[in-house]
């Protein structure tokens, strides 16, 4: 179990928002926490990959379009 301390103003804003959107406060906090963790892990993984790329001297990067095209070409069903 986690406990956080927030200002009364922030807590009030949170209660009002939860009420307005009809969401359970605990569910909202769990969703927000999960999304934050996902974002933090993605950032960590990206920074680690960048560091490895710098150490190896590899300079080539690929756009999302190039990656998607490569995946389509290599995963074509026969």
ABEGO torsion letter per residue (X at the ends): XBBBBBBAAAAAAAAAAAAAAGBBAAAAAAAAAAAAAAAAAAAAAAAAAAAAAAAAGBABBBBAAAAAAAAAAAABBX
